[in-house]
Amino acid sequence: MDFKELVNSRYSVRKYEPRKVEQAKIDYLVECATTYPSGRNGQDAELLVISDDKLVSELKDNLRHHFDASLFFIVSYDIESAPRFGRTDASIMLTYLMLGATSLGLGSCWTASYDENLVKLLLHYPPNKRIEGILVVGYKDSSASPSEFHENRDKTKANIKYNEF
Ligand SMILES: Cc1cc2nc3c(=O)[nH]c(=O)nc-3n(C[C@H](O)[C@H](O)[C@H](O)COP(=O)(O)O)c2cc1C
């Protein structure tokens, strides 16, 4: 699959099979996550992988959007030590994870619909950490399909200019 095919085949998946993602695929995604470029090579994004059944269940109880996925990648940064690039680095890591998941035939959805303090409390994050996003990952349910938003790229296209803003 070339890059364009990869990005075209990705969409936010909001329905998953209960089937768990194999550890080898989790390892592959973690490898993908570690290759992202970062501001000043500070590598300020932090990744917490949640795959343990009990933790997955507890986490789902505390997320507004989880779509019954079986695997969660929580990406954070330190607001004290990485105020300049932490957020950007975390977004790039999330993007790498998202496209890595697509390349494995897995579905994913970036979610920002959670009470950050609640998630931090549950997973024992120190106060100086900011959770930039949570990527829910799993095997797509056979009935999963792109939402109407997926095709709605008009604004993105209008935002592209050449040679002059
Ligand atoms: C920063 C960010 C936050 C998002 N938060 C949510 C969310 O909380 N819940 C959700 O269902 N989708 C969320 N999404 C997915 C977007 O709604 C989705 O990417 C967009 O509508 C385009 O659809 P597509 O991903 O299917 O192409 C988020 C995406 C990004 C990049």
The ligand as a Gaussian input file, in Angstrom:
#p B3LYP/6-31G(d) Opt

LIG

0 1
 C       -7.722000      16.354000      17.886000
 C       -8.837000      15.404000      17.526000
 C       -9.840000      15.167000      18.448000
 C      -10.887000      14.283000      18.119000
 N      -11.808000      13.963000      19.075000
 C      -12.769000      13.079000      18.785000
 C      -13.689000      12.662000      19.778000
 O      -13.617000      13.082000      20.922000
 N      -14.639000      11.762000      19.442000
 C      -14.735000      11.245000      18.182000
 O      -15.623000      10.424000      17.941000
 N      -13.874000      11.610000      17.211000
 C      -12.898000      12.509000      17.475000
 N      -11.994000      12.858000      16.518000
 C      -12.144000      12.339000      15.157000
 C      -12.660000      13.432000      14.210000
 O      -14.032000      13.698000      14.481000
 C      -12.454000      12.957000      12.764000
 O      -11.101000      12.785000      12.516000
 C      -13.007000      13.940000      11.741000
 O      -14.396000      14.110000      11.907000
 C      -12.750000      13.448000      10.298000
 O      -13.285000      12.147000      10.129000
 P      -12.335000      10.926000       9.771000
 O      -11.299000      10.769000      10.843000
 O      -13.269000       9.737000       9.681000
 O      -11.690000      11.221000       8.439000
 C      -10.938000      13.693000      16.836000
 C       -9.907000      13.938000      15.920000
 C       -8.859000      14.766000      16.258000
 C       -7.727000      14.944000      15.270000

